[in-house]
């Protein structure tokens, strides 16, 4: 027989570790055994049973001195380890039942009284064999008897067979030594594993048999009590049976005698029933007669009710038809007072309320006669069609009259302000913002009127918008021209504006030019935005967001009273932009005039004007102020164009120096005066002007350096001298400004690199002039080593490179070295026109010579061995003393 898993100590250890990891550190494992979990119906559907481990554990409480028992279900994790899956308390176990469908008898299920849903089938546990099943059930029953003092209900199990198995496989008392081990699980907790325990085994099979015997004893007690009634013992069964037969015969005889005595009474009852039957037959005939009469009456009543219902329905229909015709007539009726207002009369301000009421009635009447708002049968009626045509004619007459009146009204308002000399006189000397309050107040009188006009005929607003824009455009252009002229005439500018290479001074201050442009923007940009917004709302463009606070009464309303604004469509926004172009077109010329005037006074003021324009541009939206944004964008382009024109002119002036310069060249004027131009440009930077200025720097410095290179190339002898002096002058003048401006620091470093390269070339040329034999000897050796691949031992045997030749070169070059350095110094003094550069260049010359001499000495030591040569340290001291 295969070994049972209940005796597997490794399984018991794994169970102990898993239980301790879930918080059951104090539990002792009584039994652990492998099982298969299933649910019957799922196995029929094709599901496989799941492997599980059942562990029976006990836990002793030191405080209450009680022992609790549990049944734990453990499942296999992905890592092939055990982990807790379910916990049952043994005190809730009420039933143990073997499944009858399993012929092997190894499948059973357990019933608990605390399960939430008793309708769900409990899990079925399948053991490997009958021995494992009996071992588990016997252990559970044993603990129930020992701890709970009761046994659960057992079904489907042969008690005798279980008792015999327990007798053969379990001794009456099992006493083993308790062996415990402490192990550490994965979490570091200490786990106690009980391998064997001392158990007093209770005879469960005896208790099961006793329970059946008790039931038989109860039946015997009831039998004894019955026999005691007849004063008989338990063994007198024949006498008791005879006695019972006699009693039964006597009871039957008594019943027959009673029936015979009641025969006369039964005859009287039968006669009474016959007489009652005759009466009942007569009553039934009368009822049939009455039933026929009632049926005829019901038919008459139903006929009367049907005719009555038809008449009532006809009456209700006639009444409803009259009411409907009355409502239809009210819709078709045209009030004479509204007809008179719509066709005749003036559009004076005092009559405007009546016109609005008439418009509201006309809109509602047209709306109610639309096919979508009426029953189909009414829509095709001739009266309805004729009345609808009449209302359309009335609408056309009213729209034509209103359009002609408003067109003339807008033109009159603008002409009145244009001919008012006192109105334009306010710009002279005061520079006030144009006041359109009175104009807007008069226009607001017809705001609601325009909204109802739009609801009647949307196309009628097109000529009205065009007339309003043409009239107001003349007024705005006249105001801008007057303001621009007064602004330029009142601004005091210096008589001699500074040149581009001159520094700024108080006498040549041109900041008033930027202030004039700022005043132009400050006055007219908000004015144009207000006019655009007022126009958009006054002329009923839908969905405009940036509404003025003063235009609350211009809010677009639906004719039916709804305040909801429809979303702006692309076509509506396009129409608005076209109308705004007609309203404001031409006013940009006065802004251009201010920019051109400022550019002539001081072109660098374009930088500050660019920053001002960008600031205003960033605050504009794209709906009602769309044309204002386009105007600012055009101004920005104009400023950039003028500024680039100035930069191109400056670059052209720099490039003309190439044709006018004659030797000696010296320091070019623009190299030192560029700092003045850069300082003035930095002083004018406002807002987002940095990118434009940095681009100008790149263009100017590029032209300066390119022109300098071309001028220096005209005299090859003084090429490096010209570069050194001009780059040095550029660095000296731009030093402080480059530390503050990162874009200028880039050009400063570029000039510094070019300066260092020119200094190196100059020093090398001076050194080569005085020590040409020493340098050429070193170059020949390097050429043989690197290009020809000669070794160090072969070089002394080459022509012109022998040791005697080396001695001649050393004697010629190093004899009277102080005189050679004096000649070098005089050469530098004669070449340089800027004495401040001489010390730094002379130091660089000595350093370059020492580097070349050190390389020469290293070569001599490698190739010519012990040939006498002046050490580098001694040469350094000698040069330092010169």
PyMOL commands that set and color helices and strands:
alter all, ss='L'
color gray80, all
select helices_A, chain A and resi 5-7+9-21+41-44+90-92+130-148+159-169+204-229+237-261+263-332+336-343+349-368+371-373+376-379+382-418+421-425+437-444+447-456+460-490+506-508+511-538+549-554+570-584+588-601+605-618+626-660+669-683+690-713+719-740+742-770+772-786+792-795+803-814+817-831+835-863+872-881
alter helices_A, ss='H'
color red, helices_A
select strands_A, chain A and resi 28-38+50-61+66-76+82-89+93-98+107-112+124-126+153-155+179-184+190-196
alter strands_A, ss='S'
color yellow, strands_A
deselect
rebuild
show_as cartoon
